[in-house]
Amino acid sequence: MTSTSEFKHAMRHVPTGVTIVTSLKDGEPRGLTLSSFASASIDPPALLICVNREARSYLYISSSHIFCVNVLAGEQRHLAERFAGKVREKQFDGIAYEVDATGAPVLSESIAHFDCEVAAEHHVGSHSIFIGHVVSCRARSGSPLGYFNGGYHDFGIHVD
Ligand SMILES: Cc1cc2nc3c(=O)[nH]c(=O)nc-3n(C[C@H](O)[C@H](O)[C@H](O)COP(=O)(O)O)c2cc1C
């Protein structure tokens, strides 16, 4: 098997979008910046995310069984930085959000959100793959934020 450093180096060459995955436990919202997001099934609509089990968010998602994937717009880079660990407490102070079906935060201005109920969890090494049934989703116009080689990039491609 390859080493983790070789793996991480090769993964830097893989371009992704950037999301903030939110959840809610005992009325407290929590979120993390996450790029390991993919569509998993069309019928029924389902997606997958991979979450480090050492992340605080892991406990929120695994116990509440809900999460919402917020796809960030190019101008939301500051949110990506904030939810990647810069702010430990009161993460949502000063941040505009609404809720949809599950009650997990939907970040205003994200270009799409997918509100999910956890259908399955699979442990893979350090991470858990959560399969989410999409109970509600919505798209908005905007240009997506991307991540490549350790840096953020605005795709600069507008979608309606
Ligand atoms: C661009 C980017 C993508 C990330 N993708 C993931 C991911 O897919 N899964 C994950 O567990 N952590 C990912 N992280 C790391 C988490 O955002 C980070 O560990 C965060 O501090 C976890 O917060 P928490 O412990 O408060 O839940 C990513 C970070 C960045 C900057």
The ligand as an SDF file (V2000), in Angstrom:
LIG
                    3D

 31 33  0  0  0  0  0  0  0  0999 V2000
  -10.7980   22.4480    1.0810 C   0  0  0  0  0  0  0  0  0  0  0  0
  -10.9490   21.5430    2.2810 C   0  0  0  0  0  0  0  0  0  0  0  0
  -11.6200   20.3380    2.1410 C   0  0  0  0  0  0  0  0  0  0  0  0
  -11.8010   19.4910    3.2420 C   0  0  0  0  0  0  0  0  0  0  0  0
  -12.4680   18.3010    3.0530 N   0  0  0  0  0  0  0  0  0  0  0  0
  -12.7080   17.5000    4.1180 C   0  0  0  0  0  0  0  0  0  0  0  0
  -13.4430   16.2880    3.9510 C   0  0  0  0  0  0  0  0  0  0  0  0
  -13.8530   15.9290    2.8530 O   0  0  0  0  0  0  0  0  0  0  0  0
  -13.6790   15.5380    5.0660 N   0  0  0  0  0  0  0  0  0  0  0  0
  -13.2200   15.8960    6.3020 C   0  0  0  0  0  0  0  0  0  0  0  0
  -13.4590   15.1590    7.2820 O   0  0  0  0  0  0  0  0  0  0  0  0
  -12.4910   17.0320    6.4950 N   0  0  0  0  0  0  0  0  0  0  0  0
  -12.2430   17.8380    5.4350 C   0  0  0  0  0  0  0  0  0  0  0  0
  -11.5360   18.9980    5.6010 N   0  0  0  0  0  0  0  0  0  0  0  0
  -11.0020   19.3220    6.9240 C   0  0  0  0  0  0  0  0  0  0  0  0
  -12.0530   19.9130    7.8650 C   0  0  0  0  0  0  0  0  0  0  0  0
  -12.7030   21.0400    7.3000 O   0  0  0  0  0  0  0  0  0  0  0  0
  -11.3590   20.3520    9.1770 C   0  0  0  0  0  0  0  0  0  0  0  0
  -10.6920   19.2500    9.7430 O   0  0  0  0  0  0  0  0  0  0  0  0
  -12.2880   20.9540   10.1900 C   0  0  0  0  0  0  0  0  0  0  0  0
  -11.4920   21.6430   11.1260 O   0  0  0  0  0  0  0  0  0  0  0  0
  -13.1170   19.9690   10.9720 C   0  0  0  0  0  0  0  0  0  0  0  0
  -13.8790   20.7380   11.8730 O   0  0  0  0  0  0  0  0  0  0  0  0
  -14.5790   20.1320   13.1690 P   0  0  0  0  0  0  0  0  0  0  0  0
  -13.5500   19.3420   13.9220 O   0  0  0  0  0  0  0  0  0  0  0  0
  -15.0230   21.3380   13.8930 O   0  0  0  0  0  0  0  0  0  0  0  0
  -15.7330   19.3090   12.6990 O   0  0  0  0  0  0  0  0  0  0  0  0
  -11.3090   19.8550    4.5110 C   0  0  0  0  0  0  0  0  0  0  0  0
  -10.6320   21.0800    4.6630 C   0  0  0  0  0  0  0  0  0  0  0  0
  -10.4570   21.9130    3.5540 C   0  0  0  0  0  0  0  0  0  0  0  0
   -9.7510   23.2260    3.7340 C   0  0  0  0  0  0  0  0  0  0  0  0
  1  2  1  0
  2  3  1  0
  2 30  2  0
  3  4  2  0
  4  5  1  0
  4 28  1  0
  5  6  2  0
  6  7  1  0
  6 13  1  0
  7  8  2  0
  7  9  1  0
  9 10  1  0
 10 11  2  0
 10 12  1  0
 12 13  2  0
 13 14  1  0
 14 15  1  0
 14 28  1  0
 15 16  1  0
 16 17  1  0
 16 18  1  0
 18 19  1  0
 18 20  1  0
 20 21  1  0
 20 22  1  0
 22 23  1  0
 23 24  1  0
 24 25  2  0
 24 26  1  0
 24 27  1  0
 28 29  2  0
 29 30  1  0
 30 31  1  0
M  END
$$$$
